[in-house]
Amino acid sequence: MLTKMTSALRATLNKGKNISGQAVTSVASNPIAQKAAEEGSALKRVAGKAIGINGIFGVLQGVNEYQNARENGDGFISSVGQGAFEGVLGMYPWLWAGYHGLKDGPRAIVEGVTAADTWRRNLARSNSNQAFVNAQFEDTQQVHTMRQAGMAIAQRSRYNTQIAMMGNEAQYMMK
């Protein structure tokens, strides 16, 4: 049984070789057929490039877009249309990048600026708890003298408070 199927398959393949050989001979003699064959082979080369890694990328993009559209509640026809559009764009990366750059670019820029502003405000808030973080002082002789005078006043005030407390303690101890 297997040998009969194998011999039938071989006969079919040999028959196909003869037919293709005849077709090649007739194309070689006809200039219009030669031009069509050249155009066909050029089209095959272009299609072969698109079907390569870009084709795989396009199919994956199309399926992903279809699934997202269905999950968002879009109808079947609309989802298929969106998936097909993304699939074709996915086969040509420069078109895909240009389309999504124009579609999603402004939103991405606004989100980036907002995130940078939020980060800047959080950074400023965390630094605002520290005294004189960005302060720069010009220490002149007059400022130095004023600072010494202020420290002297604070020391006298502290000393006067201690004396008053000690006086109050003595007053209570004498009773």
MDTraj code that builds the backbone (N, CA, C; nanometers):
import mdtraj as md
import numpy as np

residues = "MET LEU THR LYS MET THR SER ALA LEU ARG ALA THR LEU ASN LYS GLY LYS ASN ILE SER GLY GLN ALA VAL THR SER VAL ALA SER ASN PRO ILE ALA GLN LYS ALA ALA GLU GLU GLY SER ALA LEU LYS ARG VAL ALA GLY LYS ALA ILE GLY ILE ASN GLY ILE PHE GLY VAL LEU GLN GLY VAL ASN GLU TYR GLN ASN ALA ARG GLU ASN GLY ASP GLY PHE ILE SER SER VAL GLY GLN GLY ALA PHE GLU GLY VAL LEU GLY MET TYR PRO TRP LEU TRP ALA GLY TYR HIS GLY LEU LYS ASP GLY PRO ARG ALA ILE VAL GLU GLY VAL THR ALA ALA ASP THR TRP ARG ARG ASN LEU ALA ARG SER ASN SER ASN GLN ALA PHE VAL ASN ALA GLN PHE GLU ASP THR GLN GLN VAL HIS THR MET ARG GLN ALA GLY MET ALA ILE ALA GLN ARG SER ARG TYR ASN THR GLN ILE ALA MET MET GLY ASN GLU ALA GLN TYR MET MET LYS".split()
xyz = np.array([
    [0.0821, -0.1177, 0.0000],
    [0.0000, 0.0000, 0.0000],
    [0.0876, 0.1256, 0.0000],
    [0.1883, 0.1290, 0.0879],
    [0.2766, 0.2448, 0.0974],
    [0.3574, 0.2630, -0.0315],
    [0.3986, 0.1515, -0.0928],
    [0.4763, 0.1626, -0.2169],
    [0.3903, 0.2164, -0.3305],
    [0.2608, 0.1818, -0.3335],
    [0.1725, 0.2351, -0.4360],
    [0.1568, 0.3863, -0.4213],
    [0.1429, 0.4350, -0.2943],
    [0.1284, 0.5791, -0.2702],
    [0.2570, 0.6527, -0.3051],
    [0.3714, 0.5914, -0.2732],
    [0.4997, 0.6543, -0.3038],
    [0.5193, 0.6643, -0.4538],
    [0.4873, 0.5577, -0.5261],
    [0.5046, 0.5627, -0.6714],
    [0.4071, 0.6617, -0.7341],
    [0.2846, 0.6720, -0.6816],
    [0.1885, 0.7700, -0.7334],
    [0.2371, 0.9123, -0.7079],
    [0.2958, 0.9356, -0.5915],
    [0.3497, 1.0673, -0.5590],
    [0.4657, 1.1027, -0.6501],
    [0.5531, 1.0042, -0.6769],
    [0.6654, 1.0290, -0.7676],
    [0.6172, 1.0603, -0.9085],
    [0.5173, 0.9886, -0.9528],
    [0.4632, 1.0119, -1.0876],
    [0.4045, 1.1526, -1.0967],
    [0.3349, 1.1952, -0.9904],
    [0.2766, 1.3293, -0.9897],
    [0.3853, 1.4359, -0.9909],
    [0.4901, 1.4153, -0.9114],
    [0.6002, 1.5128, -0.9077],
    [0.6717, 1.5189, -1.0419],
    [0.6958, 1.4050, -1.1043],
    [0.7612, 1.4045, -1.2361],
    [0.6746, 1.4744, -1.3395],
    [0.5454, 1.4523, -1.3312],
    [0.4539, 1.5172, -1.4234],
    [0.4612, 1.6691, -1.4056],
    [0.4678, 1.7144, -1.2809],
    [0.4792, 1.8577, -1.2527],
    [0.6074, 1.9157, -1.3069],
    [0.7172, 1.8387, -1.3014],
    [0.8440, 1.8865, -1.3546],
    [0.8347, 1.9054, -1.5047],
    [0.7701, 1.8130, -1.5708],
    [0.7566, 1.8256, -1.7162],
    [0.6715, 1.9467, -1.7521],
    [0.5648, 1.9663, -1.6795],
    [0.4773, 2.0801, -1.7081],
    [0.5528, 2.2099, -1.6830],
    [0.6250, 2.2184, -1.5690],
    [0.6981, 2.3422, -1.5402],
    [0.8089, 2.3627, -1.6411],
    [0.8704, 2.2569, -1.6884],
    [0.9739, 2.2699, -1.7910],
    [0.9158, 2.3241, -1.9201],
    [0.7956, 2.2773, -1.9561],
    [0.7303, 2.3284, -2.0770],
    [0.6937, 2.4751, -2.0606],
    [0.6477, 2.5137, -1.9370],
    [0.6089, 2.6515, -1.9136],
    [0.7306, 2.7431, -1.9236],
    [0.8438, 2.7008, -1.8747],
    [0.9650, 2.7823, -1.8805],
    [1.0074, 2.7997, -2.0253],
    [0.9960, 2.6957, -2.1072],
    [1.0341, 2.7060, -2.2481],
    [0.9449, 2.8047, -2.3211],
    [0.8143, 2.8000, -2.2925],
    [0.7244, 2.8907, -2.3631],
    [0.7424, 3.0344, -2.3169],
    [0.7777, 3.0578, -2.1883],
    [0.8011, 3.1932, -2.1383],
    [0.9270, 3.2507, -2.2010],
    [1.0284, 3.1688, -2.2215],
    [1.1539, 3.2176, -2.2769],
    [1.1357, 3.2673, -2.4188],
    [1.0392, 3.2120, -2.4939],
    [1.0215, 3.2539, -2.6321],
    [0.9291, 3.3754, -2.6461],
    [0.8546, 3.4116, -2.5435],
    [0.7580, 3.5212, -2.5516],
    [0.8103, 3.6420, -2.4728],
    [0.8372, 3.7596, -2.5346],
    [0.8909, 3.8748, -2.4617],
    [0.7933, 3.9329, -2.3601],
    [0.6659, 3.9309, -2.3877],
    [0.5672, 3.9830, -2.2911],
    [0.5644, 3.8923, -2.1690],
    [0.5708, 3.7629, -2.1906],
    [0.5729, 3.6683, -2.0789],
    [0.7019, 3.6833, -1.9984],
    [0.8124, 3.7133, -2.0687],
    [0.9391, 3.7359, -1.9963],
    [0.9272, 3.8570, -1.9051],
    [0.8690, 3.9666, -1.9543],
    [0.8514, 4.0880, -1.8734],
    [0.7608, 4.0594, -1.7540],
    [0.6543, 3.9844, -1.7752],
    [0.5642, 3.9488, -1.6655],
    [0.6355, 3.8624, -1.5628],
    [0.7202, 3.7714, -1.6098],
    [0.7948, 3.6852, -1.5174],
    [0.8927, 3.7681, -1.4346],
    [0.9568, 3.8672, -1.4993],
    [1.0495, 3.9545, -1.4246],
    [0.9748, 4.0351, -1.3194],
    [0.8604, 4.0902, -1.3585],
    [0.7803, 4.1670, -1.2620],
    [0.7330, 4.0774, -1.1478],
    [0.6944, 3.9554, -1.1828],
    [0.6502, 3.8615, -1.0796],
    [0.7615, 3.8264, -0.9832],
    [0.8827, 3.8060, -1.0362],
    [0.9941, 3.7733, -0.9465],
    [1.0313, 3.8936, -0.8600],
    [1.0200, 4.0166, -0.9150],
    [1.0457, 4.1367, -0.8344],
    [0.9424, 4.1489, -0.7236],
    [0.8167, 4.1193, -0.7578],
    [0.7111, 4.1238, -0.6570],
    [0.7339, 4.0193, -0.5488],
    [0.7814, 3.9007, -0.5888],
    [0.8117, 3.7959, -0.4908],
    [0.9227, 3.8406, -0.3965],
    [1.0239, 3.9089, -0.4507],
    [1.1339, 3.9565, -0.3644],
    [1.0832, 4.0569, -0.2627],
    [0.9998, 4.1524, -0.3074],
    [0.9441, 4.2531, -0.2152],
    [0.8540, 4.1867, -0.1129],
    [0.7687, 4.0962, -0.1585],
    [0.6789, 4.0261, -0.0663],
    [0.7584, 3.9394, 0.0292],
    [0.8663, 3.8801, -0.0192],
    [0.9503, 3.7965, 0.0679],
    [1.0128, 3.8768, 0.1795],
    [1.0534, 4.0000, 0.1470],
    [1.1100, 4.0855, 0.2514],
    [1.0037, 4.1246, 0.3531],
    [0.8833, 4.1547, 0.3062],
    [0.7759, 4.1944, 0.3971],
    [0.7299, 4.0777, 0.4824],
    [0.7404, 3.9572, 0.4299],
    [0.6932, 3.8412, 0.5044],
    [0.7971, 3.7963, 0.6058],
    [0.9178, 3.8445, 0.6005],
    [1.0226, 3.8053, 0.6943],
    [0.9888, 3.8453, 0.8367],
    [1.0840, 3.9025, 0.9060],
    [1.0663, 3.9416, 1.0465],
    [0.9611, 4.0514, 1.0588],
    [0.9544, 4.1384, 0.9570],
    [0.8527, 4.2435, 0.9608],
    [0.7126, 4.1844, 0.9523],
    [0.6969, 4.0791, 0.8740],
    [0.5673, 4.0136, 0.8645],
    [0.5256, 3.9523, 0.9963],
    [0.6207, 3.8901, 1.0625],
    [0.5914, 3.8317, 1.1944],
    [0.5527, 3.9421, 1.2920],
    [0.6293, 4.0514, 1.2891],
    [0.5991, 4.1654, 1.3758],
    [0.4601, 4.2206, 1.3442],
    [0.4276, 4.2304, 1.2154],
    [0.2970, 4.2812, 1.1752],
    [0.1836, 4.1930, 1.2220],
    [0.2008, 4.0623, 1.2073],
    [0.0963, 3.9693, 1.2516],
    [0.0769, 3.9800, 1.4029],
    [0.1862, 3.9848, 1.4762],
    [0.1754, 3.9961, 1.6225],
    [0.1077, 4.1268, 1.6625],
    [0.1444, 4.2368, 1.5960],
    [0.0817, 4.3656, 1.6248],
    [-0.0673, 4.3616, 1.5927],
    [-0.1020, 4.3016, 1.4782],
    [-0.2421, 4.2937, 1.4387],
    [-0.3246, 4.2128, 1.5366],
    [-0.2722, 4.0988, 1.5785],
    [-0.3446, 4.0143, 1.6748],
    [-0.3590, 4.0861, 1.8081],
    [-0.2536, 4.1514, 1.8522],
    [-0.2587, 4.2247, 1.9785],
    [-0.3607, 4.3379, 1.9720],
    [-0.3625, 4.4120, 1.8633],
    [-0.4576, 4.5223, 1.8486],
    [-0.6008, 4.4699, 1.8409],
    [-0.6209, 4.3579, 1.7726],
    [-0.7536, 4.2962, 1.7660],
    [-0.8011, 4.2583, 1.9066],
    [-0.7137, 4.1928, 1.9841],
    [-0.7516, 4.1510, 2.1196],
    [-0.7812, 4.2717, 2.2088],
    [-0.6994, 4.3756, 2.1972],
    [-0.7243, 4.4965, 2.2772],
    [-0.8576, 4.5602, 2.2402],
    [-0.8880, 4.5654, 2.1114],
    [-1.0139, 4.6247, 2.0681],
    [-1.1326, 4.5422, 2.1193],
    [-1.1229, 4.4101, 2.1143],
    [-1.2314, 4.3267, 2.1642],
    [-1.2479, 4.3433, 2.3154],
    [-1.1372, 4.3523, 2.3882],
    [-1.1442, 4.3711, 2.5336],
    [-1.2040, 4.5063, 2.5692],
    [-1.1850, 4.6059, 2.4825],
    [-1.2413, 4.7390, 2.5074],
    [-1.3880, 4.7479, 2.4669],
    [-1.4445, 4.6381, 2.4154],
    [-1.5862, 4.6353, 2.3833],
    [-1.6183, 4.6738, 2.2406],
    [-1.5192, 4.6844, 2.1530],
    [-1.5462, 4.7154, 2.0127],
    [-1.6096, 4.5949, 1.9452],
    [-1.6826, 4.6191, 1.8376],
    [-1.7462, 4.5125, 1.7623],
    [-1.6441, 4.4308, 1.6855],
    [-1.6917, 4.3193, 1.6281],
    [-1.6037, 4.2280, 1.5566],
    [-1.5412, 4.2944, 1.4339],
    [-1.6233, 4.3605, 1.3540],
    [-1.5740, 4.4227, 1.2295],
    [-1.4739, 4.5329, 1.2621],
    [-1.5072, 4.6157, 1.3587],
    [-1.4173, 4.7238, 1.3986],
    [-1.2855, 4.6682, 1.4513],
    [-1.2926, 4.5635, 1.5303],
    [-1.1714, 4.5014, 1.5854],
    [-1.0850, 4.4404, 1.4761],
    [-1.1488, 4.3740, 1.3798],
    [-1.0742, 4.3164, 1.2680],
    [-1.0077, 4.4270, 1.1876],
    [-1.0802, 4.5376, 1.1647],
    [-1.0240, 4.6510, 1.0912],
    [-0.9033, 4.7098, 1.1611],
    [-0.9157, 4.7291, 1.2929],
    [-0.8021, 4.7830, 1.3688],
    [-0.6842, 4.6872, 1.3670],
    [-0.7128, 4.5584, 1.3804],
    [-0.6058, 4.4591, 1.3770],
    [-0.5374, 4.4540, 1.2418],
    [-0.6164, 4.4612, 1.1346],
    [-0.5579, 4.4589, 0.9992],
    [-0.4738, 4.5831, 0.9754],
    [-0.5226, 4.6979, 1.0195],
    [-0.4471, 4.8228, 1.0026],
    [-0.3137, 4.8148, 1.0749],
    [-0.3169, 4.7701, 1.2014],
    [-0.1922, 4.7564, 1.2774],
    [-0.1021, 4.6497, 1.2177],
    [-0.1625, 4.5436, 1.1633],
    [-0.0830, 4.4385, 1.1012],
    [-0.0073, 4.4889, 0.9803],
    [-0.0738, 4.5684, 0.8958],
    [-0.0063, 4.6246, 0.7781],
    [0.1000, 4.7241, 0.8217],
    [0.0677, 4.8079, 0.9196],
    [0.1683, 4.9027, 0.9690],
    [0.2881, 4.8298, 1.0287],
    [0.2625, 4.7166, 1.0937],
    [0.3702, 4.6410, 1.1569],
    [0.4678, 4.5823, 1.0568],
    [0.4240, 4.5633, 0.9326],
    [0.5145, 4.5106, 0.8305],
    [0.6124, 4.6161, 0.7815],
    [0.5809, 4.7414, 0.8045],
    [0.6672, 4.8520, 0.7628],
    [0.6995, 4.9357, 0.8865],
    [0.8123, 4.9073, 0.9524],
    [0.8427, 4.9715, 1.0806],
    [0.8453, 5.1234, 1.0755],
    [0.8922, 5.1822, 0.9649],
    [0.8975, 5.3281, 0.9580],
    [0.7574, 5.3873, 0.9546],
    [0.6610, 5.3213, 0.8893],
    [0.5235, 5.3687, 0.8924],
    [0.4634, 5.3520, 1.0316],
    [0.4934, 5.2376, 1.0937],
    [0.4416, 5.2113, 1.2284],
    [0.4930, 5.3164, 1.3267],
    [0.6241, 5.3437, 1.3209],
    [0.6830, 5.4419, 1.4131],
    [0.6283, 5.5815, 1.3854],
    [0.6133, 5.6168, 1.2575],
    [0.5590, 5.7488, 1.2246],
    [0.4150, 5.7648, 1.2694],
    [0.3327, 5.6643, 1.2440],
    [0.1919, 5.6714, 1.2828],
    [0.1775, 5.6822, 1.4345],
    [0.2469, 5.5938, 1.5067],
    [0.2341, 5.5969, 1.6527],
    [0.3034, 5.7185, 1.7128],
    [0.4059, 5.7694, 1.6449],
    [0.4683, 5.8928, 1.6924],
    [0.3725, 6.0098, 1.6837],
    [0.2988, 6.0170, 1.5742],
    [0.2008, 6.1248, 1.5597],
    [0.0793, 6.1039, 1.6496],
    [0.0393, 5.9782, 1.6666],
    [-0.0804, 5.9488, 1.7465],
    [-0.0527, 5.9595, 1.8965],
    [0.0568, 5.8996, 1.9416],
    [0.0850, 5.8918, 2.0853],
    [0.1909, 5.9908, 2.1317],
    [0.2598, 6.0564, 2.0398],
    [0.3698, 6.1459, 2.0759],
    [0.3291, 6.2615, 2.1659],
    [0.2254, 6.3392, 2.1298],
    [0.1879, 6.4520, 2.2157],
    [0.1503, 6.4094, 2.3577],
    [0.0763, 6.2984, 2.3695],
    [0.0385, 6.2505, 2.5034],
    [0.1624, 6.2101, 2.5822],
    [0.2571, 6.1433, 2.5156],
    [0.3798, 6.1012, 2.5825],
    [0.4624, 6.2212, 2.6274],
    [0.4663, 6.3255, 2.5457],
    [0.5409, 6.4467, 2.5835],
    [0.4774, 6.5125, 2.7046],
    [0.3447, 6.5244, 2.7041],
    [0.2753, 6.5867, 2.8181],
    [0.2970, 6.5047, 2.9448],
    [0.2873, 6.3712, 2.9338],
    [0.3100, 6.2865, 3.0509],
    [0.4538, 6.2983, 3.1010],
    [0.5496, 6.3096, 3.0097],
    [0.6894, 6.3250, 3.0493],
    [0.7145, 6.4560, 3.1216],
    [0.6566, 6.5648, 3.0694],
    [0.6734, 6.6953, 3.1344],
    [0.6057, 6.6953, 3.2711],
    [0.4881, 6.6337, 3.2803],
    [0.4174, 6.6257, 3.4085],
    [0.4975, 6.5441, 3.5096],
    [0.5541, 6.4328, 3.4657],
    [0.6346, 6.3499, 3.5565],
    [0.7594, 6.4244, 3.6018],
    [0.8231, 6.4977, 3.5118],
    [0.9425, 6.5745, 3.5494],
    [0.9071, 6.6839, 3.6483],
    [0.7913, 6.7502, 3.6291],
    [0.7489, 6.8554, 3.7208],
    [0.7154, 6.7979, 3.8584],
    [0.6488, 6.6818, 3.8599],
    [0.6179, 6.6165, 3.9871],
    [0.7458, 6.5779, 4.0604],
    [0.8424, 6.5245, 3.9853],
    [0.9700, 6.4868, 4.0466],
    [1.0404, 6.6095, 4.1023],
    [1.0377, 6.7211, 4.0275],
    [1.1020, 6.8438, 4.0732],
    [1.0359, 6.8956, 4.2010],
    [0.9001, 6.8928, 4.2047],
    [0.8305, 6.9402, 4.3245],
    [0.8570, 6.8498, 4.4446],
    [0.8606, 6.7181, 4.4239],
    [0.8919, 6.6272, 4.5346],
    [1.0332, 6.6500, 4.5863],
    [1.1256, 6.6738, 4.4962],
    [1.2630, 6.7013, 4.5364],
    [1.2718, 6.8315, 4.6145],
    [1.2010, 6.9340, 4.5694],
    [1.2016, 7.0623, 4.6405],
    [1.1368, 7.0481, 4.7778],
    [1.0290, 6.9674, 4.7858],
    [0.9615, 6.9479, 4.9143],
    [1.0515, 6.8739, 5.0132],
    [1.1265, 6.7743, 4.9648],
    [1.2134, 6.6998, 5.0562],
    [1.3309, 6.7847, 5.1033],
    [1.3748, 6.8770, 5.0210],
    [1.4854, 6.9637, 5.0619],
    [1.4388, 7.0823, 5.1452],
    [1.3089, 7.1140, 5.1411],
    [1.2614, 7.2316, 5.2140],
    [1.2574, 7.2075, 5.3647],
    [1.2706, 7.0835, 5.4102],
    [1.2705, 7.0555, 5.5536],
    [1.4051, 7.0859, 5.6183],
    [1.5039, 7.1106, 5.5377],
    [1.6362, 7.1414, 5.5900],
    [1.6563, 7.2920, 5.5847],
    [1.7075, 7.3474, 5.6923],
    [1.7264, 7.4918, 5.6975],
    [1.8450, 7.5341, 5.6123],
    [1.8249, 7.6404, 5.5394],
    [1.9307, 7.7066, 5.4615],
    [2.0011, 7.6112, 5.3644],
    [1.9245, 7.5252, 5.2925],
    [1.9845, 7.4283, 5.2007],
    [2.0591, 7.4989, 5.0890],
    [1.9936, 7.5952, 5.0284],
    [2.0553, 7.6636, 4.9156],
    [2.1035, 7.8035, 4.9518],
    [2.1159, 7.8320, 5.0781],
    [2.1541, 7.9665, 5.1204],
    [2.3050, 7.9859, 5.1084],
    [2.3419, 8.1068, 5.0684],
    [2.4833, 8.1436, 5.0631],
    [2.4973, 8.2750, 5.1381],
    [2.5843, 8.2762, 5.2348],
    [2.5993, 8.3932, 5.3197],
    [2.7275, 8.4674, 5.2848],
    [2.7149, 8.5992, 5.2815],
    [2.8326, 8.6844, 5.2672],
    [2.8738, 8.7232, 5.4094],
    [2.9828, 8.6680, 5.4565],
    [3.0268, 8.6932, 5.5942],
    [3.1243, 8.8108, 5.5959],
    [3.0708, 8.9273, 5.6262],
    [3.1555, 9.0470, 5.6365],
    [3.1853, 9.0741, 5.7839],
    [3.2691, 9.1723, 5.8092],
    [3.3052, 9.2081, 5.9476],
    [3.1826, 9.2556, 6.0245],
    [3.0977, 9.3347, 5.9583],
    [2.9784, 9.3869, 6.0241],
    [2.8816, 9.2740, 6.0602],
    [2.8632, 9.1791, 5.9685],
    [2.7740, 9.0656, 5.9953],
    [2.8315, 8.9808, 6.1087],
    [2.9624, 8.9605, 6.1080],
    [3.0269, 8.8826, 6.2135],
    [3.0055, 8.9489, 6.3492],
    [3.0196, 9.0797, 6.3558],
    [2.9997, 9.1525, 6.4810],
    [2.8543, 9.1431, 6.5265],
    [2.7619, 9.1565, 6.4326],
    [2.6204, 9.1468, 6.4690],
    [2.5864, 9.0060, 6.5196],
    [2.6442, 8.9042, 6.4576],
    [2.6188, 8.7671, 6.5011],
    [2.6749, 8.7456, 6.6420],
    [2.7936, 8.8002, 6.6695],
    [2.8506, 8.7876, 6.8043],
    [2.7645, 8.8600, 6.9066],
    [2.7110, 8.9763, 6.8698],
    [2.6247, 9.0507, 6.9619],
    [2.4962, 8.9716, 6.9892],
    [2.4391, 8.9099, 6.8865],
    [2.3182, 8.8300, 6.9060],
    [2.3444, 8.7102, 6.9952],
    [2.4587, 8.6444, 6.9783],
    [2.4932, 8.5304, 7.0633],
    [2.5145, 8.5754, 7.2080],
    [2.5729, 8.6892, 7.2249],
    [2.5937, 8.7412, 7.3609],
    [2.4596, 8.7682, 7.4285],
    [2.3650, 8.8246, 7.3552],
    [2.2312, 8.8500, 7.4115],
    [2.1641, 8.7185, 7.4497],
    [2.1764, 8.6192, 7.3663],
    [2.1153, 8.4892, 7.3962],
    [2.1796, 8.4267, 7.5191],
    [2.3101, 8.4374, 7.5317],
    [2.3787, 8.3819, 7.6488],
    [2.3346, 8.4542, 7.7761],
    [2.3226, 8.5879, 7.7704],
    [2.2782, 8.6631, 7.8889],
    [2.1364, 8.6240, 7.9267],
    [2.0529, 8.6053, 7.8275],
    [1.9150, 8.5664, 7.8545],
    [1.9127, 8.4295, 7.9219],
    [1.9920, 8.3386, 7.8735],
    [1.9978, 8.2048, 7.9331],
    [2.0512, 8.2122, 8.0766],
    [2.1533, 8.2914, 8.0956],
    [2.2118, 8.3069, 8.2289],
    [2.1103, 8.3695, 8.3248],
    [2.0377, 8.4723, 8.2777],
    [1.9367, 8.5373, 8.3618],
    [1.8257, 8.4398, 8.3989],
    [1.7888, 8.3533, 8.3059],
    [1.6848, 8.2543, 8.3343],
    [1.7344, 8.1556, 8.4394],
    [1.8588, 8.1120, 8.4288],
    [1.9133, 8.0186, 8.5276],
    [1.9203, 8.0833, 8.6666],
    [1.9597, 8.2074, 8.6712],
    [1.9687, 8.2776, 8.8004],
    [1.8303, 8.2907, 8.8630],
    [1.7314, 8.3242, 8.7804],
    [1.5956, 8.3389, 8.8325],
    [1.5448, 8.2060, 8.8856],
    [1.5762, 8.0973, 8.8152],
    [1.5310, 7.9670, 8.8622],
    [1.5993, 7.9298, 8.9932],
    [1.7276, 7.9602, 9.0020],
    [1.7995, 7.9284, 9.1260],
    [1.7481, 8.0127, 9.2417],
    [1.7133, 8.1367, 9.2122],
    [1.6556, 8.2222, 9.3179],
    [1.5232, 8.1683, 9.3643],
    [1.4428, 8.1204, 9.2728],
    [1.3117, 8.0634, 9.3090],
    [1.3295, 7.9368, 9.3915],
    [1.4321, 7.8580, 9.3601],
    [1.4563, 7.7346, 9.4368],
    [1.4957, 7.7702, 9.5791],
    [1.5810, 7.8674, 9.5934],
    [1.6254, 7.9078, 9.7285],
    [1.5080, 7.9605, 9.8077],
    [1.4219, 8.0307, 9.7429],
    [1.3058, 8.0846, 9.8117],
    [1.2185, 7.9725, 9.8659],
    [1.2007, 7.8642, 9.7880],
    [1.1200, 7.7518, 9.8342],
    [1.1915, 7.6717, 9.9412],
    [1.3259, 7.6644, 9.9355],
    [1.3987, 7.5859, 10.0346],
    [1.4011, 7.6547, 10.1713],
    [1.3908, 7.7830, 10.1743],
    [1.3974, 7.8578, 10.3005],
    [1.2665, 7.8476, 10.3783],
    [1.1615, 7.8057, 10.3213],
    [1.0340, 7.8001, 10.3901],
    [1.0259, 7.6834, 10.4802],
])
top = md.Topology()
chain = top.add_chain()
for i, resn in enumerate(residues, 1):
    res = top.add_residue(resn, chain, resSeq=i)
    for name in ("N", "CA", "C"):
        top.add_atom(name, md.element.get_by_symbol(name[0]), res)
traj = md.Trajectory(xyz[None], top)
